């Protein structure tokens, strides 16, 4: 029986493996720089140690403090999905904890991105399960609904669509349409080459640096 006030969208197709594999070695600042530096999820903390987050967004709109639709999502996700949860930024009740994390890990979930709270922080850290959330609290969730799955959500100021590629590391989380993946990878490769050249110039130890002078000259400084 479907919850009368829930809006359930189709499970998103996973992004191409070639794209997600390529992104495993890409830092989020390089992605952000090539999304005009105006996109990206802000204000979340990373609760795992170091494991990179790369996957496909399975989106959830949860009533603040209520994780009923997360339970449903756990039965639908496929290996490589990331649960992207719009919990309204509510800090009062954790939407996920150790038990949900362990089951999601078993199901092949790539990680969590939550505009809301979590609990069992040590468990996330020890498992190194990729998890970004607004905050943490000891108080658990309610399970009443309503909610929505696989509709557009807003997390940390970013609209995330079902099926978007999600990448997270120590600098934060970004998301984008997989159709933009080929362009992004080419642009990121150029960014990396440019930065490598600048690093080599810095390593010379010279005070005069062409990369500095170019920017200053453009502004008459």
HELIX and SHEET records of a PDB file:
HELIX    1   1 UNK A   17  UNK A   23  1                                   7    
HELIX    2   2 UNK A   28  UNK A   33  1                                   6    
HELIX    3   3 UNK A   68  UNK A   76  1                                   9    
HELIX    4   4 UNK A   98  UNK A  106  1                                   9    
HELIX    5   5 UNK A  121  UNK A  127  1                                   7    
HELIX    6   6 UNK A  178  UNK A  180  5                                   3    
HELIX    7   7 UNK A  181  UNK A  202  1                                  22    
HELIX    8   8 UNK A  210  UNK A  218  1                                   9    
SHEET    1   A 7 UNK A   6  UNK A   8  0                                        
SHEET    2   A 7 UNK A 147  UNK A 149  1                                        
SHEET    3   A 7 UNK A  53  UNK A  62 -1                                        
SHEET    4   A 7 UNK A  81  UNK A  96  1                                        
SHEET    5   A 7 UNK A 111  UNK A 118  1                                        
SHEET    6   A 7 UNK A 131  UNK A 136  1                                        
SHEET    7   A 7 UNK A  45  UNK A  46 -1                                        
SHEET    1   B 5 UNK A   6  UNK A   8  0                                        
SHEET    2   B 5 UNK A 147  UNK A 149  1                                        
SHEET    3   B 5 UNK A  53  UNK A  62 -1                                        
SHEET    4   B 5 UNK A 165  UNK A 169 -1                                        
SHEET    5   B 5 UNK A 172  UNK A 176 -1                                        
SHEET    1   C 2 UNK A 153  UNK A 155  0                                        
SHEET    2   C 2 UNK A 158  UNK A 160 -1                                        
END                                                                             
